[in-house]
Amino acid sequence: MIVAAPTDRVLVLSLAGTSGIRALALSQALVGIGTSEQVRAARREFADLENVMFAVGSRDEIPWREHWFTLIVDTEGGPVTEAMQRALAEGGRIETGS
């Protein structure tokens, strides 16, 4: 299980496995990206949470400003991409898990 600090700005890569999203969202806001189908499903599943946002994207195309996220949760465990490095804030971390 991934543990995030209340001050972390969290990005969850791939919404295929959403088991950890609710637990993470209990302590801070987060953004999840995935396919359009995954985004629609996640929006339905987490409609009761006000501090989550879902957008279409991938590990290669993160639709967010540079150096914003302090924690990137990689649910697929793939290679670190340029887009991930661009989105990660200085001193941020990338963790694998769900």
Backbone as JSON Lines, residues from 0, in Angstrom:
{"i":0,"aa":"M","n":[0.84,-1.19,0.0],"ca":[0.0,0.0,0.0],"c":[0.88,1.25,0.0]}
{"i":1,"aa":"I","n":[0.55,2.18,-0.83],"ca":[1.28,3.43,-0.95],"c":[0.81,4.37,0.15]}
{"i":2,"aa":"V","n":[1.76,5.01,0.83],"ca":[1.43,5.99,1.85],"c":[1.85,7.35,1.34]}
{"i":3,"aa":"A","n":[0.92,8.29,1.37],"ca":[1.21,9.64,0.91],"c":[1.06,10.61,2.06]}
{"i":4,"aa":"A","n":[1.85,11.65,2.03],"ca":[1.74,12.72,3.02],"c":[0.55,13.6,2.65]}
{"i":5,"aa":"P","n":[-0.08,14.23,3.63],"ca":[-1.23,15.11,3.33],"c":[-0.89,16.23,2.36]}
{"i":6,"aa":"T","n":[0.38,16.59,2.26],"ca":[0.79,17.67,1.36],"c":[1.15,17.19,-0.04]}
{"i":7,"aa":"D","n":[1.18,15.87,-0.25],"ca":[1.52,15.35,-1.57],"c":[0.47,15.71,-2.6]}
{"i":8,"aa":"R","n":[0.96,15.99,-3.81],"ca":[0.1,16.16,-4.98],"c":[0.28,14.89,-5.79]}
{"i":9,"aa":"V","n":[-0.75,14.05,-5.8],"ca":[-0.64,12.67,-6.27],"c":[-1.19,12.49,-7.68]}
{"i":10,"aa":"L","n":[-0.44,11.79,-8.5],"ca":[-0.88,11.35,-9.81],"c":[-0.88,9.84,-9.82]}
{"i":11,"aa":"V","n":[-2.0,9.23,-10.22],"ca":[-2.1,7.79,-10.37],"c":[-2.1,7.49,-11.86]}
{"i":12,"aa":"L","n":[-1.1,6.71,-12.3],"ca":[-1.0,6.31,-13.7],"c":[-1.78,5.03,-13.92]}
{"i":13,"aa":"S","n":[-2.62,5.02,-14.9],"ca":[-3.45,3.89,-15.29],"c":[-4.53,3.65,-14.26]}
{"i":14,"aa":"L","n":[-5.73,3.65,-14.73],"ca":[-6.89,3.43,-13.86],"c":[-7.41,2.01,-13.97]}
{"i":15,"aa":"A","n":[-6.6,1.11,-14.52],"ca":[-7.02,-0.29,-14.65],"c":[-7.21,-0.92,-13.28]}
{"i":16,"aa":"G","n":[-6.33,-0.6,-12.35],"ca":[-6.46,-1.09,-10.99],"c":[-6.72,0.07,-10.06]}
{"i":17,"aa":"T","n":[-7.94,0.22,-9.59],"ca":[-8.3,1.4,-8.81],"c":[-8.43,1.13,-7.31]}
{"i":18,"aa":"S","n":[-7.97,-0.03,-6.86],"ca":[-8.17,-0.41,-5.47],"c":[-7.55,0.58,-4.48]}
{"i":19,"aa":"G","n":[-6.43,1.18,-4.81],"ca":[-5.77,2.08,-3.88],"c":[-6.22,3.52,-3.94]}
{"i":20,"aa":"I","n":[-7.04,3.86,-4.91],"ca":[-7.43,5.26,-5.08],"c":[-8.22,5.78,-3.89]}
{"i":21,"aa":"R","n":[-9.19,5.05,-3.44],"ca":[-10.01,5.52,-2.32],"c":[-9.16,5.73,-1.07]}
{"i":22,"aa":"A","n":[-8.27,4.81,-0.78],"ca":[-7.41,4.95,0.4],"c":[-6.52,6.19,0.29]}
{"i":23,"aa":"L","n":[-5.94,6.4,-0.89],"ca":[-5.11,7.6,-1.08],"c":[-5.94,8.87,-0.98]}
{"i":24,"aa":"A","n":[-7.13,8.86,-1.53],"ca":[-7.97,10.06,-1.57],"c":[-8.5,10.44,-0.2]}
{"i":25,"aa":"L","n":[-8.41,9.54,0.78],"ca":[-8.86,9.88,2.12],"c":[-7.96,10.91,2.79]}
{"i":26,"aa":"S","n":[-6.7,11.0,2.33],"ca":[-5.78,11.92,2.98],"c":[-5.42,13.14,2.13]}
{"i":27,"aa":"Q","n":[-5.65,13.11,0.81],"ca":[-5.35,14.27,-0.02],"c":[-5.99,14.14,-1.4]}
{"i":28,"aa":"A","n":[-5.94,15.22,-2.13],"ca":[-6.48,15.23,-3.49],"c":[-5.55,14.44,-4.41]}
{"i":29,"aa":"L","n":[-6.14,13.9,-5.47],"ca":[-5.31,13.2,-6.44],"c":[-5.92,13.29,-7.82]}
{"i":30,"aa":"V","n":[-5.06,13.04,-8.8],"ca":[-5.44,13.0,-10.21],"c":[-5.11,11.6,-10.71]}
{"i":31,"aa":"G","n":[-6.03,11.01,-11.45],"ca":[-5.78,9.72,-12.07],"c":[-5.91,9.85,-13.57]}
{"i":32,"aa":"I","n":[-5.04,9.19,-14.31],"ca":[-5.13,9.22,-15.77],"c":[-5.21,7.8,-16.31]}
{"i":33,"aa":"G","n":[-5.89,7.67,-17.44],"ca":[-6.04,6.38,-18.09],"c":[-6.74,6.56,-19.42]}
{"i":34,"aa":"T","n":[-7.24,5.47,-19.97],"ca":[-7.97,5.52,-21.23],"c":[-9.33,6.19,-21.01]}
{"i":35,"aa":"S","n":[-9.99,6.56,-22.07],"ca":[-11.3,7.21,-21.92],"c":[-12.29,6.29,-21.22]}
{"i":36,"aa":"E","n":[-12.23,5.0,-21.51],"ca":[-13.13,4.05,-20.84],"c":[-12.82,3.97,-19.35]}
{"i":37,"aa":"Q","n":[-11.53,3.92,-18.99],"ca":[-11.14,3.87,-17.59],"c":[-11.55,5.14,-16.85]}
{"i":38,"aa":"V","n":[-11.42,6.28,-17.51],"ca":[-11.8,7.55,-16.9],"c":[-13.3,7.58,-16.62]}
{"i":39,"aa":"R","n":[-14.1,7.16,-17.58],"ca":[-15.56,7.13,-17.36],"c":[-15.91,6.21,-16.2]}
{"i":40,"aa":"A","n":[-15.31,5.03,-16.16],"ca":[-15.59,4.08,-15.07],"c":[-15.15,4.64,-13.72]}
{"i":41,"aa":"A","n":[-13.98,5.26,-13.67],"ca":[-13.48,5.82,-12.4],"c":[-14.37,6.98,-11.94]}
{"i":42,"aa":"R","n":[-14.83,7.8,-12.85],"ca":[-15.72,8.9,-12.46],"c":[-17.01,8.37,-11.84]}
{"i":43,"aa":"R","n":[-17.52,7.26,-12.38],"ca":[-18.72,6.65,-11.78],"c":[-18.4,6.04,-10.41]}
{"i":44,"aa":"E","n":[-17.31,5.29,-10.35],"ca":[-16.96,4.59,-9.12],"c":[-16.65,5.54,-7.96]}
{"i":45,"aa":"F","n":[-16.05,6.68,-8.27],"ca":[-15.62,7.6,-7.22],"c":[-16.41,8.91,-7.24]}
{"i":46,"aa":"A","n":[-17.63,8.85,-7.71],"ca":[-18.47,10.05,-7.79],"c":[-18.7,10.68,-6.42]}
{"i":47,"aa":"D","n":[-18.58,9.91,-5.36],"ca":[-18.81,10.42,-4.0],"c":[-17.6,11.18,-3.46]}
{"i":48,"aa":"L","n":[-16.46,11.1,-4.12],"ca":[-15.25,11.79,-3.65],"c":[-15.11,13.13,-4.36]}
{"i":49,"aa":"E","n":[-14.93,14.17,-3.57],"ca":[-14.82,15.52,-4.14],"c":[-13.37,15.91,-4.44]}
{"i":50,"aa":"N","n":[-12.42,15.14,-3.96],"ca":[-11.02,15.53,-4.09],"c":[-10.24,14.67,-5.1]}
{"i":51,"aa":"V","n":[-10.96,14.1,-6.06],"ca":[-10.3,13.34,-7.13],"c":[-10.69,13.91,-8.49]}
{"i":52,"aa":"M","n":[-9.78,13.79,-9.42],"ca":[-10.02,14.24,-10.79],"c":[-9.45,13.18,-11.71]}
{"i":53,"aa":"F","n":[-10.14,12.9,-12.8],"ca":[-9.68,11.9,-13.74],"c":[-9.6,12.51,-15.13]}
{"i":54,"aa":"A","n":[-8.54,12.17,-15.85],"ca":[-8.32,12.71,-17.19],"c":[-7.75,11.63,-18.09]}
{"i":55,"aa":"V","n":[-8.01,11.77,-19.36],"ca":[-7.45,10.84,-20.35],"c":[-5.96,11.16,-20.49]}
{"i":56,"aa":"G","n":[-5.14,10.14,-20.41],"ca":[-3.71,10.31,-20.55],"c":[-3.0,8.98,-20.4]}
{"i":57,"aa":"S","n":[-1.69,9.03,-20.46],"ca":[-0.88,7.82,-20.32],"c":[0.47,8.21,-19.74]}
{"i":58,"aa":"R","n":[1.29,7.22,-19.48],"ca":[2.61,7.48,-18.92],"c":[3.47,8.3,-19.89]}
{"i":59,"aa":"D","n":[3.11,8.27,-21.18],"ca":[3.84,9.04,-22.19],"c":[3.21,10.4,-22.47]}
{"i":60,"aa":"E","n":[1.97,10.58,-22.05],"ca":[1.25,11.84,-22.3],"c":[0.46,12.21,-21.05]}
{"i":61,"aa":"I","n":[1.11,12.95,-20.17],"ca":[0.48,13.39,-18.92],"c":[-0.04,14.8,-19.13]}
{"i":62,"aa":"P","n":[-1.37,14.96,-19.13],"ca":[-1.96,16.27,-19.42],"c":[-1.95,17.2,-18.2]}
{"i":63,"aa":"W","n":[-0.75,17.58,-17.77],"ca":[-0.65,18.43,-16.59],"c":[0.59,19.29,-16.7]}
{"i":64,"aa":"R","n":[0.64,20.35,-15.93],"ca":[1.79,21.26,-16.01],"c":[3.06,20.61,-15.47]}
{"i":65,"aa":"E","n":[4.18,21.19,-15.81],"ca":[5.48,20.66,-15.43],"c":[5.71,20.75,-13.92]}
{"i":66,"aa":"H","n":[6.39,19.74,-13.4],"ca":[6.88,19.72,-12.03],"c":[5.79,19.96,-10.99]}
{"i":67,"aa":"W","n":[4.62,19.39,-11.21],"ca":[3.5,19.6,-10.29],"c":[3.36,18.5,-9.24]}
{"i":68,"aa":"F","n":[3.46,17.27,-9.63],"ca":[3.15,16.16,-8.73],"c":[4.35,15.8,-7.85]}
{"i":69,"aa":"T","n":[4.08,15.63,-6.56],"ca":[5.13,15.23,-5.63],"c":[5.19,13.72,-5.47]}
{"i":70,"aa":"L","n":[4.14,13.04,-5.91],"ca":[4.1,11.58,-5.86],"c":[3.38,11.06,-7.1]}
{"i":71,"aa":"I","n":[4.05,10.22,-7.84],"ca":[3.42,9.54,-8.97],"c":[3.33,8.07,-8.6]}
{"i":72,"aa":"V","n":[2.11,7.54,-8.6],"ca":[1.87,6.13,-8.31],"c":[1.71,5.42,-9.64]}
{"i":73,"aa":"D","n":[2.66,4.56,-9.95],"ca":[2.67,3.83,-11.21],"c":[2.07,2.45,-10.98]}
{"i":74,"aa":"T","n":[0.81,2.28,-11.31],"ca":[0.12,1.01,-11.05],"c":[0.53,-0.09,-12.03]}
{"i":75,"aa":"E","n":[1.2,0.28,-13.12],"ca":[1.63,-0.7,-14.11],"c":[3.07,-1.14,-13.93]}
{"i":76,"aa":"G","n":[3.87,-0.34,-13.26],"ca":[5.26,-0.7,-13.04],"c":[6.12,-0.65,-14.28]}
{"i":77,"aa":"G","n":[5.79,0.21,-15.21],"ca":[6.56,0.32,-16.44],"c":[7.76,1.24,-16.28]}
{"i":78,"aa":"P","n":[8.44,1.51,-17.39],"ca":[9.61,2.38,-17.33],"c":[9.22,3.84,-17.06]}
{"i":79,"aa":"V","n":[10.13,4.56,-16.44],"ca":[9.93,5.99,-16.21],"c":[10.09,6.7,-17.54]}
{"i":80,"aa":"T","n":[9.12,7.52,-17.9],"ca":[9.13,8.2,-19.19],"c":[9.5,9.68,-19.03]}
{"i":81,"aa":"E","n":[9.78,10.33,-20.15],"ca":[10.04,11.77,-20.14],"c":[8.86,12.53,-19.56]}
{"i":82,"aa":"A","n":[7.64,12.11,-19.92],"ca":[6.44,12.79,-19.42],"c":[6.34,12.69,-17.9]}
{"i":83,"aa":"M","n":[6.69,11.54,-17.35],"ca":[6.68,11.36,-15.9],"c":[7.71,12.27,-15.24]}
{"i":84,"aa":"Q","n":[8.9,12.32,-15.81],"ca":[9.94,13.19,-15.26],"c":[9.54,14.65,-15.36]}
{"i":85,"aa":"R","n":[8.87,15.02,-16.44],"ca":[8.43,16.41,-16.63],"c":[7.37,16.79,-15.59]}
{"i":86,"aa":"A","n":[6.48,15.86,-15.27],"ca":[5.38,16.14,-14.34],"c":[5.79,16.08,-12.87]}
{"i":87,"aa":"L","n":[6.91,15.43,-12.58],"ca":[7.35,15.23,-11.2],"c":[8.06,16.46,-10.67]}
{"i":88,"aa":"A","n":[7.63,16.91,-9.49],"ca":[8.25,18.06,-8.84],"c":[9.64,17.69,-8.33]}
{"i":89,"aa":"E","n":[10.48,18.69,-8.17],"ca":[11.8,18.46,-7.6],"c":[11.64,17.85,-6.2]}
{"i":90,"aa":"G","n":[12.36,16.78,-5.95],"ca":[12.26,16.1,-4.67],"c":[11.1,15.12,-4.6]}
{"i":91,"aa":"G","n":[10.31,15.02,-5.68],"ca":[9.18,14.1,-5.71],"c":[9.63,12.67,-5.89]}
{"i":92,"aa":"R","n":[8.66,11.75,-5.82],"ca":[9.02,10.35,-5.95],"c":[8.02,9.6,-6.81]}
{"i":93,"aa":"I","n":[8.49,8.51,-7.37],"ca":[7.64,7.62,-8.14],"c":[7.62,6.29,-7.41]}
{"i":94,"aa":"E","n":[6.41,5.79,-7.14],"ca":[6.26,4.52,-6.45],"c":[5.41,3.59,-7.29]}
{"i":95,"aa":"T","n":[5.74,2.32,-7.22],"ca":[4.96,1.3,-7.94],"c":[4.01,0.66,-6.96]}
{"i":96,"aa":"G","n":[2.79,0.47,-7.4],"ca":[1.79,-0.17,-6.56],"c":[0.41,0.26,-6.95]}
{"i":97,"aa":"S","n":[-0.56,-0.09,-6.13],"ca":[-1.94,0.32,-6.39],"c":[-2.61,0.73,-5.11]}
